[in-house]
């Protein structure tokens, strides 16, 4: 039996799936963050090693040895040549770690290094053709057609982009609340909602929360459900913010479709991330707009997790190198 590893290294957790060559998941491991750009190469390596160890250790009870014949690492932020070099260094260090309960048995050509958007696409749909619209703290749209052509839109971070993301929705909600408080814009229940959620004496105290406490991107993005709840309750301002977010994501998705798919191409779009799970039917609004423009498209929730997609890519590379 031959085995592959699929690794999803994100900004909050690392997931490793051990899969055999019949597509059977043997085990799964999980550890801390593996985005080396934010936590450093050494910490990322430690998380990846821990996830691999967990995935393989239990499997050793069922077999004498685990020979890894292919490996896919899908890591957040990996897109440039210098990123590839760093990740290749991480793979070398993994191979030199003899405490891991596996045997490395593959050529360099059997190593797949890619952005986490690709493994989210493959895991979400179950194969490598289609589009993923990933919207959580940030946002990115990534697509791949049957010819292997790819197109990415967004993913430029909270300052330069991330339109439609939880961060942008939260910031827009707070701005709308302050404008309403000033009298510049119409009333919105967001004034009271932010005040109550953050236990503020006045909405003016947002200054202290956002600036003086030094809140980061994830803490601010975590306020997006306040806007979502207000929109679900019928608040006009909150609904306008949600509609704006949806249209930004529709625009990004349409850009990917026009770039790599023909007008008669039939394919799936997988939506993934925390923003889609809200109360205000953001998913339905997005679906309506996309299907109106592209009726041949089918929009789905993820069938499998990104680490599963990484394992599928590892198996695909194994097959390709043997042909």
C-alpha positions in Angstrom: 0.0 0.0 0.0 1.2 3.5 -0.9 0.4 6.6 1.1 0.3 10.3 0.5 0.1 13.4 2.8 -2.2 16.3 2.2 -1.4 19.3 4.4 -3.5 22.5 4.8 -1.4 25.1 6.6 -3.5 28.2 7.5 -3.3 31.2 9.7 -5.1 29.5 12.6 -4.5 25.8 12.2 -2.7 23.1 10.3 -4.5 19.9 9.1 -2.8 16.8 7.7 -4.6 14.0 6.0 -2.9 10.6 5.5 -4.5 8.9 2.5 -3.7 5.6 0.7 -3.7 5.1 -3.1 -7.3 4.0 -3.1 -8.4 7.4 -1.9 -9.1 6.0 1.6 -8.5 8.4 4.5 -6.3 6.6 7.0 -6.1 9.3 9.6 -6.1 13.0 10.3 -3.9 15.3 12.4 -4.3 18.8 13.5 -1.9 21.4 15.0 -1.4 25.2 15.3 -0.9 27.8 12.6 1.5 27.3 9.7 1.5 30.6 8.0 5.2 31.3 8.1 4.8 34.8 6.9 3.0 35.7 10.2 4.6 33.2 12.7 8.0 32.5 11.2 9.4 29.5 9.4 10.4 27.6 12.6 7.0 27.8 14.2 5.3 26.8 10.9 7.6 23.8 10.6 6.8 22.7 14.1 3.0 22.8 13.4 3.4 20.8 10.2 5.5 18.2 12.0 2.9 17.9 14.8 0.0 17.5 12.3 2.0 14.8 10.4 2.9 13.0 13.6 -0.8 12.9 14.7 -2.0 11.6 11.4 0.6 8.9 11.1 1.1 7.7 14.7 -2.3 6.0 15.0 -2.0 4.4 11.6 1.1 2.6 12.6 -1.1 0.4 14.8 -2.5 -1.0 11.6 0.6 -1.4 9.5 4.3 -2.0 10.0 5.5 1.1 8.1 4.1 4.1 6.3 5.9 5.0 3.1 4.9 8.5 1.9 5.1 8.4 -1.9 3.8 12.0 -2.6 3.2 15.1 -0.6 1.1 18.3 -1.1 1.5 21.4 1.0 -1.2 24.0 0.5 -0.1 27.0 2.6 -1.6 30.5 3.1 0.1 33.2 1.1 2.3 30.9 -1.1 2.4 32.5 -4.6 5.8 34.0 -5.2 9.1 32.3 -6.1 10.6 33.3 -2.8 7.6 31.6 -1.0 8.3 28.4 -3.0 11.9 28.4 -1.9 11.0 28.7 1.8 8.4 25.9 1.6 10.9 23.7 -0.2 13.3 24.3 2.7 10.5 23.3 5.1 10.0 20.0 3.1 13.8 19.2 3.3 13.7 19.7 7.1 10.6 17.4 7.3 12.5 14.7 5.4 15.5 15.1 7.8 13.3 14.7 10.9 13.8 11.0 11.7 11.5 11.2 14.7 8.4 11.3 12.5 6.7 7.9 12.3 6.9 7.7 8.5 9.3 6.8 5.7 9.9 9.3 3.0 9.9 7.5 -0.4 9.4 10.0 -3.2 11.3 12.0 -5.8 11.3 15.8 -5.8 8.8 15.7 -8.6 6.2 14.2 -6.3 6.1 17.3 -4.1 3.3 19.7 -4.7 3.5 23.2 -3.2 0.6 25.5 -3.8 -1.6 28.3 -2.4 -4.3 27.3 0.1 -6.9 28.5 -2.4 -6.2 25.6 -4.8 -6.6 23.0 -2.1 -9.8 24.7 -0.9 -11.1 24.4 -4.5 -10.1 20.7 -4.9 -11.3 19.8 -1.5 -14.5 21.7 -1.8 -15.5 20.4 -5.2 -13.7 17.0 -5.2 -11.6 17.8 -8.3 -9.5 20.6 -9.7 -11.9 22.3 -12.1 -14.2 25.1 -10.9 -14.1 28.2 -8.7 -13.7 28.7 -4.9 -15.0 31.8 -3.3 -13.4 31.9 0.1 -14.7 34.6 2.4 -13.8 34.7 6.1 -11.6 37.3 7.8 -10.3 38.0 4.3 -11.5 37.1 0.8 -10.2 35.5 -2.3 -11.7 34.0 -5.5 -9.7 31.4 -7.3 -10.5 29.3 -10.4 -9.1 26.6 -12.6 -10.4 25.3 -15.9 -10.0 21.8 -17.5 -6.9 23.1 -19.5 -5.1 23.9 -16.2 -5.4 27.6 -16.6 -5.9 29.5 -13.3 -7.1 32.9 -12.3 -7.0 34.6 -8.9 -8.9 37.7 -7.9 -8.4 39.4 -4.5 -6.6 38.1 -1.5 -4.7 41.3 -1.2 -5.1 41.7 2.5 -7.3 44.0 4.7 -5.6 47.2 3.7 -5.3 46.7 -0.1 -8.4 44.5 -0.7 -10.4 41.7 0.9 -13.7 43.1 -0.4 -16.7 41.3 0.9 -14.8 39.9 3.8 -15.8 39.8 7.5 -13.3 42.5 8.2 -14.7 44.8 5.6 -18.3 44.2 6.7 -17.4 44.9 10.3 -15.5 48.1 9.5 -18.4 49.2 7.3 -20.8 48.5 10.1 -18.9 50.6 12.6 -18.5 53.4 10.1 -22.2 53.4 9.4 -23.0 53.4 13.2 -20.7 56.4 13.7 -22.2 58.3 10.7 -25.7 57.7 12.1 -24.6 58.9 15.5 -23.2 62.1 13.9 -26.4 62.6 11.9 -24.6 62.4 8.6 -26.5 59.3 7.6 -29.8 57.6 8.4 -30.5 55.9 11.6 -29.4 52.2 12.0 -29.8 49.8 14.9 -26.0 49.2 14.5 -25.5 52.1 16.9 -27.2 50.2 19.8 -26.0 46.8 18.6 -22.3 47.7 18.7 -22.8 49.5 22.0 -24.5 46.5 23.6 -22.1 43.9 22.2 -19.0 45.7 23.3 -20.5 46.9 26.6 -19.9 50.6 25.7 -21.4 53.5 27.6 -21.6 55.3 24.3 -20.9 54.5 20.7 -18.1 57.1 21.0 -16.2 54.5 23.0 -15.5 52.6 19.8 -12.4 54.9 19.6 -11.0 53.3 22.8 -11.8 49.8 21.6 -10.5 50.0 18.1 -7.5 52.3 18.5 -6.3 52.2 22.1 -6.7 48.5 22.7 -4.8 47.8 19.5 -7.3 45.4 18.1 -6.1 43.3 15.2 -7.7 42.2 12.0 -9.3 39.0 13.4 -10.7 40.7 16.4 -12.4 43.4 14.2 -13.6 40.8 11.7 -15.3 38.9 14.6 -17.7 41.9 14.8 -19.2 41.1 11.3 -22.0 38.9 12.8 -23.4 42.1 14.4 -24.0 43.5 10.9 -25.3 40.2 9.8 -27.8 40.0 12.6 -29.0 43.6 12.0 -29.5 42.8 8.3 -31.4 39.7 9.1 -33.7 41.8 11.4 -34.5 44.1 8.4 -32.1 47.0 9.2 -31.8 49.0 5.9 -28.3 50.2 6.5 -27.0 46.8 7.4 -28.7 45.2 4.4 -27.0 47.8 2.2 -23.7 46.8 3.6 -24.4 43.1 3.0 -25.6 43.8 -0.6 -22.4 45.8 -1.3 -20.3 42.9 0.0 -22.2 40.4 -2.2 -21.8 42.6 -5.3 -18.0 42.8 -4.7 -17.9 39.0 -4.5 -20.1 38.7 -7.6 -17.8 41.0 -9.5 -14.7 39.1 -8.4 -16.3 35.8 -9.3 -17.5 37.1 -12.7 -13.9 38.3 -13.4 -12.6 34.7 -12.8 -15.4 33.2 -15.0 -14.8 35.5 -17.9 -11.0 35.0 -17.7 -10.8 31.2 -17.9 -14.2 29.7 -18.8 -16.2 29.7 -22.0 -19.8 31.0 -22.1 -21.2 27.5 -22.4 -18.8 25.9 -19.8 -20.6 23.9 -17.1 -18.8 24.0 -13.7 -19.3 24.3 -10.0 -18.5 27.2 -7.6 -17.8 26.3 -4.0 -18.4 28.9 -1.3 -16.3 28.5 1.8 -15.7 30.6 4.9 -17.5 32.0 7.9 -19.2 34.8 6.1 -21.5 32.5 4.2 -22.9 30.9 7.4 -24.7 34.1 8.6 -28.4 34.7 9.3 -29.0 37.3 6.5 -28.9 34.8 3.6 -25.8 36.3 2.0 -25.3 32.9 0.3 -28.7 33.1 -1.3 -28.1 36.7 -2.5 -24.8 35.7 -4.1 -26.3 32.6 -5.7 -29.2 34.7 -7.2 -26.8 37.2 -8.8 -24.4 34.6 -10.1 -27.0 32.2 -11.6 -28.8 35.2 -13.2 -25.6 36.0 -15.1 -24.3 32.4 -15.6 -27.3 30.0 -15.5 -25.1 26.9 -16.3 -23.2 27.3 -13.0 -23.9 25.2 -9.9 -23.1 26.7 -6.5 -22.3 24.4 -3.6 -21.0 24.2 -0.1 -17.7 22.3 0.4 -17.9 18.6 -0.1 -14.6 18.0 1.7 -12.1 20.0 3.7 -9.0 21.6 2.0 -6.6 19.1 3.5 -8.5 16.4 1.6 -8.0 18.5 -1.6 -4.3 18.6 -0.8 -4.2 14.8 -0.5 -6.1 14.4 -3.9 -3.5 16.7 -5.5 -0.7 14.5 -4.0 -2.3 11.4 -5.5 -2.8 13.1 -8.8 0.9 14.0 -8.9 1.8 10.4 -8.1 -0.2 9.1 -11.0 1.2 11.7 -13.4 4.8 10.9 -12.5 4.2 7.2 -13.1 2.7 7.7 -16.6 
